[in-house]
């Protein structure tokens, strides 16, 4: 039996607002993306995942949906989306949409009716006379008062949580899924796929931090099974990839049972510090129970360059650490990490801009930051704007080729010129070219991973078919008899791999 297309695919994550702007309003759009599909073909990815682009007031930039079966005019509307899908398919690129089932927008017609006093509509959300003590994931209380009742929002107040215990909610999402599958998508990324159900009695949670009553309830698996049955009813192969933050790989594996999700992001690796032992353990666990859906960055975390280049952590969550960053070291390690990841069996989700080695923009002025995380968590967390700054395509021109407007929705720092994507394409040693070559060579790889012994704790080596991949995590060069690598994240000599480097040797 041949493998489904998604099993070894590399999917490029498009944060549409920041990818390419066609109409000069400073916000990326579908026509901008359509104009760059050849770029994505050339890079060598297999498909794209679009962050939410449905009609939305934008309190969480699209993760507050007011209509699940349309496209926001800001991005070009449904006709632009149809054109995009058709052009992507003509180039052999798959297209994944982002489904947001835990909550909608306060502008969704159901919530508006609920606020107007419709009891049946109120039951589609979680309204109570008394709030409990739960905290929103973005900071602050998870409840907002409207009259003599409060409603639950696991994220911002503009994102009311659905009541999945009301059958109308499940029926509605069946329709939404069918709408996009019928329209031709190849899969769906499911936003916080572990959160739809809350602990039934909404009990207080005495601890601080992660609150197990707000997520990972057993009933959620029924929803995923239901969606899997819908997806399996189509003649073509569709994927459902879950965004699931659960404590252990065993918890994650439950979502990947044969009748549930085909894929779930493996965030354990993304959270690993630059350490050989930690990477090896994480990869081993990921291969045994997590199905091998690798990713090193997305629109919610600091870019890999800035995470791996962190010298000392002074605060912030693990995904968005604060502290001094050595950018050159970060670029070097991020290149090594990317090459290592691209050698693994399974699929890879590549966040836009990572192929150019773009660092996080850490010094955005507070006055331009838009992420509700930043505004609700206070200065402890920079929030997620720094990884969402519009891409630099060229080193000159208004907004570095992103838009005809000189002022994109988030300002780009001057140093973005040094990372201009188009300038990297013809350079043999650029981060872009490394990704391009790795994506090309990766197509020849197959088979399981077999760890190879190494005499040093800071070196990881494994074999996959005819490929041997060696990563030196430490600073000291590593002598090797494997000869000249087919590809390396930093130049090697025939007998030595430098520190903070991955090298691929092909028999
Ligand atoms: C997910 C998304 C994030 C969003 C949140 C609420 O974690 O990745 O960007 O803010 O869900 O929808």
Boltz pocket constraint, residues with backbone or C-beta under 6 A from the ligand:
constraints:
  - pocket:
      binder: B
      contacts: [[A, 60], [A, 63], [A, 100], [A, 155], [A, 191], [A, 192], [A, 243], [A, 299], [A, 300]]
      max_distance: 6.0
